[in-house]
């Protein structure tokens, strides 16, 4: 059974099919807004870290549905992405003593950067961040929203996981990015 790493960028996981739009160093070229190049029920695991937020809501949901299609019954999907709820909480409960307070001048400044500055290039700020870079974010999720989409695609039992932690050993220690305001959800394809 295959193990699929979707939107891998430069993070290659040995023993996995690492897929990204741009092929390089063992990456399989794949437009993840299209049908995945795998037959039904052919993958045991799907992992994606900081990729789904680069798709709009429709393409993100289609990728979840495609992951379900290629996953064998009992297979597990693991998605790590920014957590919109944590961005909003940081805004509502802004503490300048927090690590973010060393870079941003206020909760408003932080939230504008988190939502707009990571989506559009060359927005200027008065705080220590200066200019933003275009990271291409197109849709943010919180836990209820991502869980709802996983369930709508057919997955069961979405659970929130800690960084590098999973009840499934194949899904442990996969994240490369340091955790910030992230969310990691796992869900299972039900057995037939």
C-alpha positions as CSV (number, residue, x, y, z in Angstrom):
1,X,0.0,0.0,0.0
2,X,1.1,3.5,-0.8
3,X,1.8,6.3,1.6
4,X,1.1,9.7,0.1
5,X,2.7,13.0,1.1
6,X,0.6,15.7,-0.6
7,X,2.1,19.2,-1.3
8,X,5.5,18.1,0.0
9,X,7.5,21.1,-1.3
10,X,11.1,20.3,-0.5
11,X,10.3,18.0,2.5
12,X,10.9,14.5,1.2
13,X,9.8,11.7,3.4
14,X,11.6,8.4,2.7
15,X,9.3,5.5,1.8
16,X,6.5,7.9,0.9
17,X,5.2,9.1,-2.5
18,X,6.1,12.8,-2.2
19,X,3.8,14.8,-4.5
20,X,4.0,18.4,-5.5
21,X,3.3,20.6,-8.5
22,X,7.1,21.1,-9.2
23,X,9.1,17.9,-9.6
24,X,12.6,17.9,-8.1
25,X,14.8,15.4,-6.2
26,X,12.4,12.5,-6.1
27,X,9.2,14.5,-6.0
28,X,6.3,13.2,-8.2
29,X,4.8,15.9,-10.3
30,X,1.2,16.2,-9.6
31,X,-1.4,19.0,-9.8
32,X,-3.2,18.4,-6.5
33,X,-6.3,20.3,-7.7
34,X,-6.9,17.4,-10.1
35,X,-7.7,13.7,-9.7
36,X,-4.9,11.9,-7.8
37,X,-3.0,9.5,-10.1
38,X,-3.8,6.4,-7.9
39,X,-6.5,3.8,-8.1
40,X,-9.2,3.5,-5.5
41,X,-8.3,2.0,-2.2
42,X,-4.5,2.0,-3.0
43,X,-3.1,4.1,-0.2
44,X,-2.8,3.3,3.5
45,X,-1.9,6.8,4.7
46,X,-2.1,10.4,3.4
47,X,-0.2,13.2,5.0
48,X,-0.2,16.9,4.2
49,X,1.5,19.7,6.1
50,X,0.8,23.4,5.4
51,X,-0.6,22.8,2.0
52,X,-4.4,22.7,2.1
53,X,-4.6,26.4,3.1
54,X,-2.9,27.2,-0.3
55,X,-6.1,25.9,-2.0
56,X,-9.4,27.6,-2.1
57,X,-12.3,26.0,-0.3
58,X,-13.6,24.0,-3.3
59,X,-10.2,22.6,-4.3
60,X,-9.3,21.9,-0.7
61,X,-12.5,19.8,-0.3
62,X,-11.9,18.1,-3.6
63,X,-8.4,17.1,-2.4
64,X,-9.9,15.6,0.8
65,X,-12.5,13.7,-1.3
66,X,-9.7,12.4,-3.6
67,X,-7.7,11.4,-0.5
68,X,-10.7,9.4,0.6
69,X,-11.1,7.8,-2.8
70,X,-7.5,6.5,-3.0
71,X,-7.3,5.4,0.7
72,X,-8.0,1.8,1.6
73,X,-10.6,1.1,4.3
74,X,-8.9,1.6,7.7
75,X,-6.4,4.1,6.2
76,X,-5.7,7.3,8.0
77,X,-5.3,10.9,6.8
78,X,-3.2,13.5,8.7
79,X,-3.6,17.2,7.9
80,X,-1.5,19.9,9.5
81,X,-2.4,23.5,8.7
82,X,-2.7,27.0,10.4
83,X,-5.5,27.1,12.9
84,X,-7.8,30.1,12.3
85,X,-9.2,29.8,15.8
86,X,-5.8,30.3,17.3
87,X,-5.2,33.4,15.1
88,X,-8.5,34.9,16.3
89,X,-7.8,34.0,19.9
90,X,-4.4,35.7,19.7
91,X,-6.2,38.8,18.4
92,X,-8.9,38.8,21.0
93,X,-6.4,38.1,23.9
94,X,-3.4,40.0,22.7
95,X,-0.5,39.9,25.1
96,X,2.6,41.9,24.1
97,X,4.7,39.7,26.3
98,X,3.9,36.7,24.1
99,X,6.4,35.7,21.4
100,X,4.2,37.3,18.8
101,X,4.4,40.6,20.7
102,X,8.1,40.9,19.8
103,X,7.3,41.0,16.1
104,X,3.8,42.6,16.0
105,X,2.7,45.9,17.5
106,X,-0.9,44.7,18.4
107,X,-3.4,42.0,18.0
108,X,-4.9,43.9,15.1
109,X,-1.5,44.1,13.5
110,X,-0.9,40.4,14.0
111,X,-4.3,39.3,12.7
112,X,-4.0,41.5,9.5
113,X,-0.6,39.9,8.8
114,X,-1.8,36.4,9.6
115,X,-4.8,36.7,7.2
116,X,-3.9,39.2,4.6
117,X,-0.1,39.4,4.8
118,X,0.4,35.7,4.3
119,X,-1.9,35.9,1.3
120,X,-0.7,39.0,-0.5
121,X,2.8,40.2,-1.3
122,X,4.4,43.6,-0.4
123,X,1.8,44.8,2.1
124,X,3.8,47.2,4.4
125,X,3.5,47.3,8.2
126,X,4.8,49.7,10.8
127,X,5.8,46.8,13.1
128,X,9.0,44.8,13.1
129,X,7.7,42.6,10.3
130,X,8.1,45.3,7.7
131,X,6.8,43.8,4.4
132,X,4.8,40.7,4.0
133,X,5.6,37.9,1.6
134,X,3.1,36.1,-0.5
135,X,2.7,32.6,0.9
136,X,-0.4,32.0,-1.3
137,X,-2.9,31.2,1.5
138,X,-6.4,31.0,0.1
139,X,-8.6,29.4,2.8
140,X,-8.1,29.0,6.6
141,X,-9.7,26.3,8.7
142,X,-10.5,25.9,12.3
143,X,-11.0,22.5,13.9
144,X,-14.8,22.2,13.4
145,X,-14.6,23.3,9.8
146,X,-11.9,20.8,8.8
147,X,-13.5,18.0,10.8
148,X,-16.8,18.8,9.0
149,X,-15.2,18.5,5.6
150,X,-13.4,15.3,6.5
151,X,-16.7,13.8,7.7
152,X,-18.5,15.0,4.6
153,X,-15.9,13.3,2.4
154,X,-16.6,10.0,4.3
155,X,-13.9,9.9,6.9
156,X,-14.8,9.0,10.5
157,X,-13.5,10.0,13.9
158,X,-11.6,13.1,13.2
159,X,-9.3,13.8,16.2
160,X,-6.9,16.6,17.0
161,X,-3.3,15.5,17.4
162,X,-0.2,17.0,18.9
163,X,2.9,17.9,16.9
164,X,4.8,14.7,16.0
165,X,2.3,12.6,17.9
166,X,-0.1,10.0,16.6
167,X,-1.6,6.7,17.7
168,X,-0.4,5.4,14.3
169,X,3.4,5.0,14.4
170,X,3.6,5.6,10.6
171,X,2.2,9.1,11.2
172,X,4.5,10.1,14.1
173,X,7.4,12.6,13.6
174,X,6.3,13.7,10.1
175,X,6.0,17.4,10.5
176,X,9.0,19.4,9.4
177,X,7.7,23.0,10.3
178,X,8.0,24.1,13.9
179,X,4.6,24.3,15.5
180,X,3.2,27.8,15.9
181,X,-0.5,28.3,15.6
182,X,-1.2,25.0,13.9
183,X,-3.8,22.4,14.0
184,X,-3.3,18.7,13.2
185,X,-6.3,16.5,12.5
186,X,-6.4,12.8,11.7
187,X,-9.4,10.8,10.4
188,X,-10.0,7.3,9.3
189,X,-11.6,5.8,6.3
190,X,-14.3,3.5,7.7
191,X,-14.0,-0.2,7.2
192,X,-16.4,-1.7,4.6
